[in-house]
Amino acid sequence: MTRLDFINEKQEKTAIGLMSGTSVDGIDAALLTITGCGIETRITERAFLTVPYLQEVRQRLLALASGSFGGSEELSAMNVYLGELFADACFRVCKKAKVDISAVDFIGSHGHTVFHAPNERRYFGKKIKSTLQIGEAAVIAERTGCVIVADFRVRDVAAGGAGAPLVPFTEYLLYREPGTVIGLQNIGGIGNITLLPADAADMDGIVAFDTGPGNVLIDGLMRLISGGTQNYDEDGTFAASGTVDSTLLEFLKNDPYLQVKPPKTTGREHYSQAFIQALYDKGKALQLPLETIVRTVTYYTAYTIAYSLTTFALPMPQKLIVGGGGSKNPVILDDLRQLLPACSVMTNEDIGKNSDSKEACAFAVLANEALCGNPNNVPSATGAKKFVVMGKICI
């Protein structure tokens, strides 16, 4: 019996999920118990933590993603270094759960995205899409001794998809509610939504896409305003002291991504430092107080979500469950409630779930499906031509 056969025959599996997102806050690590696979999947979260990045590492990752720093040598070094940090996070979450690393059956790692180009282009005569996540799986495997499943996105991209969003698969397994249209809105660096139809007998009816900026513009403005000493607007306090400016809001509404029909995906390649600088300069040219610039951009985050739901003939969710860092910003939540009065807007915590651990848990579930040989993408969300098994396995 091979090692993978042994894992798959177990009734209960102990797994770790790892995630580093576009906010570049740190590494999320969740340790959970998984039973079953496919629609029979059940999970129990046993421990979760976030290991923050050192400020210097965070700045280096942002510079790498923007293309403004380093070449292949820097990228290679950071790939290995992040592998070490991901392994460290595994040991730390095991310690928190009082579980020895040897009891962990497998680890699912998203890695960290440094480049994502989901739109097809010609490259030396070939039509290509591309995406790159770093955080070397071989290093995690060597340090932990565990089976690693990583680098999920590229398989969906190879099948013609955008490689995002990937979480809808696990959201279908864990959140579907017959008779109710459920909206699951993640507000991380980028905002993304999954719509589970009321008659979700299978995954064909799922709609999912990136709605636009999540916290990326707010965070970028806070760093710019504070000279790098403040990475985000805690509890939306700064925004709450300002007002929404209609002229700056109209400037933001000219964002071409808003008009792109789903399925679609975006990232820091679009909502870049140049984008942030341009909107800051516009606000200053309008002689707006700093808090009004941040308040307007905060409102715009909620607006992009509401605009997506009301513009593209999508099923209006009866429940909109908000997760990610943005779910802790009461200003965004209040804006959503005003813009979407027909929805019951709530957070994961309101229904007994953890917003912070959701994506890390998702990659443990995606890894479980990969090890079982089950397709784990959602073509209706990513635009892929077919269902595929995502994730490269490192033993």
PELIN-V903528 format. One record per backbone hydrogen bond with DSSP energy under -1.0 kcal/mol. CO is the residue of the C=O (numbers start at 0). NH is the residue of the N-H. E is the energy in kcal/mol with one decimal. If there is no record, write none. Layout:
co:CO nh:NH e:E
co:CO nh:NH e:E
This chain:
co:1 nh:5 e:-2.2
co:2 nh:6 e:-2.0
co:3 nh:7 e:-2.4
co:4 nh:8 e:-1.5
co:6 nh:9 e:-1.2
co:12 nh:33 e:-2.8
co:13 nh:104 e:-2.7
co:13 nh:105 e:-1.1
co:14 nh:31 e:-2.8
co:15 nh:107 e:-2.9
co:16 nh:29 e:-2.3
co:17 nh:109 e:-2.3
co:18 nh:27 e:-3.2
co:20 nh:23 e:-1.6
co:24 nh:52 e:-1.9
co:26 nh:50 e:-2.8
co:27 nh:18 e:-2.0
co:28 nh:48 e:-1.9
co:29 nh:16 e:-2.5
co:30 nh:45 e:-2.9
co:30 nh:46 e:-1.6
co:31 nh:14 e:-2.8
co:32 nh:43 e:-2.1
co:33 nh:12 e:-2.6
co:34 nh:41 e:-2.2
co:36 nh:39 e:-1.7
co:37 nh:40 e:-1.9
co:41 nh:34 e:-2.5
co:43 nh:32 e:-2.5
co:46 nh:30 e:-2.8
co:48 nh:28 e:-2.7
co:50 nh:26 e:-2.4
co:53 nh:57 e:-2.7
co:54 nh:58 e:-2.4
co:55 nh:59 e:-1.8
co:56 nh:60 e:-2.5
co:57 nh:61 e:-2.2
co:58 nh:62 e:-2.2
co:59 nh:63 e:-2.5
co:60 nh:64 e:-2.5
co:61 nh:65 e:-1.6
co:62 nh:67 e:-1.7
co:70 nh:74 e:-2.2
co:71 nh:75 e:-2.5
co:72 nh:76 e:-2.3
co:73 nh:77 e:-2.5
co:74 nh:78 e:-2.1
co:75 nh:79 e:-1.7
co:76 nh:80 e:-2.7
co:77 nh:81 e:-2.9
co:78 nh:82 e:-1.4
co:78 nh:135 e:-2.2
co:79 nh:83 e:-1.9
co:80 nh:84 e:-2.1
co:81 nh:85 e:-3.1
co:82 nh:86 e:-2.1
co:83 nh:87 e:-2.4
co:84 nh:88 e:-2.2
co:85 nh:89 e:-1.6
co:86 nh:90 e:-1.9
co:87 nh:91 e:-2.1
co:88 nh:92 e:-2.4
co:89 nh:93 e:-2.0
co:90 nh:94 e:-2.2
co:91 nh:95 e:-2.0
co:92 nh:96 e:-1.9
co:93 nh:98 e:-2.6
co:99 nh:102 e:-2.3
co:100 nh:103 e:-1.5
co:105 nh:15 e:-1.6
co:106 nh:148 e:-2.9
co:107 nh:17 e:-2.7
co:110 nh:19 e:-1.1
co:111 nh:133 e:-2.7
co:114 nh:131 e:-3.2
co:116 nh:129 e:-2.3
co:120 nh:127 e:-3.2
co:122 nh:125 e:-1.8
co:125 nh:122 e:-3.2
co:127 nh:120 e:-2.3
co:129 nh:116 e:-3.3
co:131 nh:113 e:-2.5
co:131 nh:114 e:-1.4
co:133 nh:111 e:-2.5
co:135 nh:139 e:-1.6
co:136 nh:140 e:-2.7
co:137 nh:141 e:-2.3
co:138 nh:142 e:-2.5
co:139 nh:143 e:-2.3
co:140 nh:144 e:-2.6
co:146 nh:106 e:-2.4
co:147 nh:393 e:-3.3
co:148 nh:108 e:-2.7
co:149 nh:391 e:-3.7
co:151 nh:154 e:-1.1
co:152 nh:156 e:-2.0
co:153 nh:157 e:-2.6
co:154 nh:158 e:-1.1
co:155 nh:160 e:-2.7
co:156 nh:159 e:-1.9
co:158 nh:384 e:-3.1
co:165 nh:168 e:-1.1
co:166 nh:170 e:-2.3
co:167 nh:171 e:-2.4
co:168 nh:172 e:-1.6
co:169 nh:173 e:-2.2
co:170 nh:174 e:-2.7
co:176 nh:179 e:-2.1
co:180 nh:317 e:-1.9
co:180 nh:318 e:-1.5
co:181 nh:195 e:-2.9
co:182 nh:320 e:-3.4
co:183 nh:193 e:-1.7
co:184 nh:322 e:-2.7
co:185 nh:191 e:-2.3
co:186 nh:325 e:-3.0
co:187 nh:214 e:-2.9
co:188 nh:213 e:-2.3
co:188 nh:215 e:-2.3
co:189 nh:187 e:-1.6
co:190 nh:210 e:-1.6
co:190 nh:211 e:-1.2
co:191 nh:185 e:-3.2
co:192 nh:208 e:-1.9
co:193 nh:183 e:-2.8
co:194 nh:206 e:-1.7
co:195 nh:181 e:-2.1
co:196 nh:199 e:-1.3
co:197 nh:178 e:-2.7
co:198 nh:200 e:-2.9
co:202 nh:205 e:-1.6
co:206 nh:194 e:-3.5
co:208 nh:192 e:-2.7
co:211 nh:190 e:-2.9
co:214 nh:218 e:-3.5
co:215 nh:219 e:-1.9
co:216 nh:220 e:-2.3
co:217 nh:221 e:-2.4
co:218 nh:222 e:-2.2
co:219 nh:223 e:-2.1
co:220 nh:224 e:-3.2
co:221 nh:225 e:-2.1
co:222 nh:227 e:-2.6
co:231 nh:233 e:-1.1
co:232 nh:235 e:-2.1
co:233 nh:236 e:-2.0
co:235 nh:239 e:-2.4
co:238 nh:241 e:-2.1
co:244 nh:248 e:-2.1
co:245 nh:249 e:-2.2
co:246 nh:250 e:-1.8
co:247 nh:251 e:-2.0
co:248 nh:252 e:-2.2
co:251 nh:254 e:-2.0
co:254 nh:257 e:-1.3
co:256 nh:259 e:-1.1
co:263 nh:209 e:-2.2
co:266 nh:269 e:-1.4
co:266 nh:270 e:-2.5
co:269 nh:271 e:-1.9
co:271 nh:275 e:-2.2
co:272 nh:276 e:-2.7
co:273 nh:277 e:-2.2
co:274 nh:278 e:-2.1
co:275 nh:279 e:-2.2
co:276 nh:280 e:-2.8
co:277 nh:281 e:-2.0
co:278 nh:282 e:-2.2
co:279 nh:283 e:-2.4
co:280 nh:284 e:-2.5
co:281 nh:285 e:-1.6
co:282 nh:287 e:-2.4
co:283 nh:286 e:-1.5
co:288 nh:292 e:-1.7
co:289 nh:293 e:-2.2
co:290 nh:294 e:-2.2
co:291 nh:295 e:-2.3
co:292 nh:296 e:-2.0
co:293 nh:297 e:-2.3
co:294 nh:298 e:-2.3
co:295 nh:299 e:-2.0
co:296 nh:300 e:-1.6
co:297 nh:301 e:-1.3
co:298 nh:302 e:-2.7
co:299 nh:303 e:-2.5
co:300 nh:304 e:-1.0
co:301 nh:305 e:-2.2
co:302 nh:306 e:-3.3
co:303 nh:307 e:-1.8
co:304 nh:308 e:-1.8
co:305 nh:309 e:-1.8
co:306 nh:310 e:-1.5
co:307 nh:311 e:-1.3
co:317 nh:343 e:-2.1
co:318 nh:182 e:-3.1
co:319 nh:345 e:-2.6
co:320 nh:184 e:-2.1
co:321 nh:347 e:-1.5
co:322 nh:186 e:-2.4
co:323 nh:326 e:-1.7
co:324 nh:327 e:-1.8
co:325 nh:328 e:-1.6
co:328 nh:332 e:-1.8
co:329 nh:333 e:-2.4
co:330 nh:334 e:-2.2
co:331 nh:335 e:-2.5
co:332 nh:336 e:-2.1
co:333 nh:337 e:-1.9
co:334 nh:338 e:-2.4
co:335 nh:339 e:-2.2
co:339 nh:342 e:-1.7
co:343 nh:319 e:-2.3
co:345 nh:321 e:-3.3
co:347 nh:350 e:-1.2
co:347 nh:352 e:-2.9
co:348 nh:351 e:-1.5
co:356 nh:360 e:-2.8
co:357 nh:361 e:-1.8
co:358 nh:362 e:-1.6
co:359 nh:363 e:-1.1
co:360 nh:364 e:-2.0
co:361 nh:365 e:-2.7
co:362 nh:366 e:-1.6
co:363 nh:367 e:-2.0
co:364 nh:368 e:-2.1
co:365 nh:369 e:-2.1
co:366 nh:370 e:-2.5
co:367 nh:371 e:-1.5
co:368 nh:373 e:-2.9
co:369 nh:372 e:-1.3
co:377 nh:380 e:-2.2
co:377 nh:381 e:-2.1
co:378 nh:382 e:-2.6
co:381 nh:161 e:-1.7
co:387 nh:375 e:-2.2
co:391 nh:149 e:-2.4
co:393 nh:147 e:-2.9
